[in-house]
Amino acid sequence: MANYQKLMPKFIGEECETQINPELMDGERLHILVTHDETTFQSNDGQKSGWRPKNEQPLRKKGQDQSIHVSDFLTDTIGRLKLNEDDIDDTIPHEARVIINPGKNFDGWWNIDQLIDQIKTRAIPIFEKIHPGMIAVFAFDNSSSHAKLADDTLNAANMNLNPGGKQPIMRDTIFNGQIQSMVFPNDYPDKNLRGKPKEASVENPRCCARHVLATQEDFLNQKPILQEHCDYTWKGLQETAPRELDSVPLNHIRKYARKSANFMECYRKGLTGVQADYVLKKYKSHRAVPDFIFENIEELIK
């Protein structure tokens, strides 16, 4: 991330209103951080505490009621990833945000396949329209669903010790410099195995086949596939949540982005979470944490 940040713009000033681009070498392009997050709002979300007359019980609606799920992207250059009026293009969506009504009897449940589609059909085309010639650096949180592998990825845990059977058909790989197919060819002598997945077969008496395969470079290198005032009604939630998300000022987004970058810098220099929090509060007026802090951190937090 540190290498990418060197190619990203910074925002200075009391309200982060001034953009300072890095000096780029020949062949380098400006990189823009694009962060993703998703959340669910419930119709009956509200304060859990409040004032009431003595000996009277508060009247609350039971259950969480219907909800909406929001998945969206932010940048510190323009805020929400969306087209402005001058950039409207009818060939691509006007905004990256996707809102669904989750539930068995509604839009179903949000999953990684829907996120991949959102990235391909919304986030990337909109980014390229707004930031031509620049490179997007997408950042996602560590959700277990974001680590899902493609259906044909090399995964030893999904392989059988015998050929065929119920196991996924995996993509070809390179082994000992040669292309290794993970399925039997269509002209294989045994007709029952033609086009079927191969078995996890290795010659190593000291370890199981799956473990040996899982430690091979090609298997190890597999990558994941990639609130205003609500009246506590379903209609009110649908109107309020998008409006309030749109109301977040750009300078707030930039300030949080700068703070996140400073935290990452502290972690790279070896500070713990407690130390980083102390340093960033003490030197919050600085654009970056002074280098001498990292040399005397133990003395500073005594």
Secondary structure, DSSP 8 states (H G I E B T S, - for coil): -HHHHTTS-EEESTTS-EEE-----TT---EEEEEEEEEEEETT---S-----TT------SS---EEEEEEEEETTTEESB--GGG--TTS-SBS-EEE--BTTTTB---HHHHHHHIIIIIHHHHHHHSTT-EEEEE----GGGG---TTS--GGG--SSSSSS------EEETTEEE-SB--TT-SSGGGTT-B-------TTS-HHHHHHTSHHHHT----------SSHHHHHHHHHHHHHTS-HHHHHHHHHHHHHHHHHHHTT--HHHHHHHHHHTTTSSS--HHHHHSHHHHT-
